[in-house]
């Protein structure tokens, strides 16, 4: 009997961890090699933006040049655009941006509730299993 309870507890623990684990995140605009798009990898439009910056046109690279300097040589050049284009079409290249933010990578997070969400403040007690309205958010 004790063994089956242990198995059930282990299954619930592992299943709960899978449900709580974050999904694969997509890159945001402003990530290395992505001055103008979002998604898992850069797009050809990012390469075009970097190429425009390399020849002196005003682009999104002006506000965060390190995002467009994908070989970390200190300047935005046509080889940066070529590297991003290769990445965008699926070639195995590594983009290296040296964007020193001077602080931690993440300073806050927002959790939005979904159907069936509950808040567990502590292990037991009056604040345990408090229902959250759909769309409620908690910022930490």
N, C-alpha and C positions, 0 to 999 in steps of 0.2 A: 504494500500500500504506500509506504514512504517513497519507494522508488518511482512509482507512477506520479505521485505528487511532485517529486523533484523534476521529472521529465516534463510535466505540464508547466511548471514554473519556468524551466529553461526555455521551453517553446514560446511562452508568453513574453519572456524577457527578450529573446532574439527577435520575435515578431514585432514587439514594441520598438526595438531599436531600428528596425527596418522602416517602420512607419514614421519615426521621428527624424531619421537621417535626411539631410537635405538632398534635393535632387541635383543632378548635374547642372551647374550654373552656366549661363551664357555670358560671354564677355560683354562689357558695356562699351559704349562710345567713350573713347579716351583710353582704352587699354592699348597695350603695345601693338602698333601697326594698324590701329583702328581709329583714325581721326574722324571718320564720318559714318561708321556703321556700328551695329550691334550684332551679336551672334557668336557662335563658337569659334569662328575663324574670320580673318579679314576678308573683305570682298574686293572685287576688281575696282570698285569705286574708291576704296581706300588707297589703292596703288595710284589711281589717277590724281587723287588729292595730294599725295606725297610728291608725285611728279610735278604737279603745278607749283608746289612749294619749292621744289628743287630749282625750278627755272625762274623763281622770283615773284610768282603770282600770290595774291592774298588768299589764304585758305584757313581751314580750321587748325592747321599746324601752327599758325602764328600764336595761338593762346597756350598751347602745350607742345612745344617743339620736340620734347623728348619722346613723345608718342610716335612721331614720324621718323625719328632717327633710330632705325631698327638695327643698325650695326654699332651703335654707341660710339661713333667716332667724333661726336661733337658738332656735326653739321648734317643738314638734310640734303642729300644728293640723289642723283638718278639711280645708283645702286640700291639705295633704300627702297625706292619705288619698285625696282625689279624683284627684290627679295619678297616684298609684300605681294606682288603679283604672283610669284611662284607659290607662295603659301595659299593664296586665294584659289588657285586652280588645283590644289591638292598635292603639290610637291612637298617632300619632306625637308623643310628648311626650318631653322631656328631663328626666331626674331628676338633680339636682345635690346631692350630699351632701358636706359639708365635714368629712371625717373625717381629721384630721391625726394620723397615727400617730406622728409624731416620728422616724421612721426609714425605712429602705428598705421598699418594698412587699413584697419577698420576702426572707426571710432564709435559707431552706433549701429543698431540693427532694429528693424521694425518687424514685428510678427503680427500678421493679420489672421483673424479667426475665420474658420470655415464651419460648415454644418457639423455639429457634433463636438465642437471644441469645448474643452473645459479647462479650468485653471486650478492647479493644485498648489496652494500656498502652504507648504509644510507637508508633513507625512500624514497627519490625521487632523481631525478637528473641524471647526465650523467653516473654515475657509477651504477645505478640501473638496474637490469635485464641484466647484462653483461653475455653473453654466455661463458661457460667454455668448453675447448676441453676435449674429453673423455680421462680419465687417468690423468688429471691434479690433483695435490695434493696441499693441504694447510696444513702447519704444524703450530700448535699453542701451 
